[in-house]
Amino acid sequence: MGQVGKNDINSATLWWAGPLTVVVSVLLVFATRAVAFALVDLPADFPPLTYGGLAFFTVMLVGLGVLVFVGCAMWSAQPISLYRRIALGALVLSMVPDALLPGNVPGATWPAAIMLMIAHVAAWAPTVFILTNRALVGTRV
């Protein structure tokens, strides 16, 4: 299989693939939270770990990721490979604030920070899979 170019992505498909990406990411982050709270003693009142906090940041940042993919699809000759690199870089950078939480933010513990990092991966995985999947983004190759 060859590279997917910008003319190979069906932009009409992004009208449903984008919202699907956000919804699946939020659900997976919520599932990650539920498992983490079942396994580890976490501060339930710590704002980033609340469902509202997780939903807000997941919707905003995955939504931004969808827009970045649209930009890649519009302007890059090889949008899927470019987007995968950008998404991986964004994932790594998203871990930095979480790693700085313990000791710097009241109520932040290492288990809470690690749970947030796992939630980042839980949001990143469906974002990259759905948006760069040839069958789901309507490639014409």
Phi, psi and omega in degrees: 000135181273180177293147175267124179264173183296333179279354181268348182268125179279107185296333179295329179294330181295340178296332176254331181291325179296304177299323177300318179301315181295314182296313181297320179297315179298315180298320180291323176295318177298319178296320178299317178298315181299316179294316181298317179291333177285333185259333189228147176280105181243152179286105184295336181268002177289115190311317180294342181265356178286157178301321179297315179297315179296317180296314182303306184292324179294313180299313183295312187280324175290323174302317176298321177298322177296317179296323176297319177297318178301316177299317177299317181295327182280323192242350182259143176289334179228075189294324184290314180294321177297314181297320179299321179292316179298315182296320179294317177298318179296321178299312180299314180296329181292341180282336185300308179300324179295321180292338180270352183297306184300130180088345182244339182234127179303133178088350180277128178239165176297318176300323178294317180296319179293321177299320178296321178296320177294324177296326176298317178294322179296329177277324182293316186302306179292331179298310181291318182296310184291311186290333182255006180279122184304323182287329186269334179262008172071040178294150182251043179256000000 
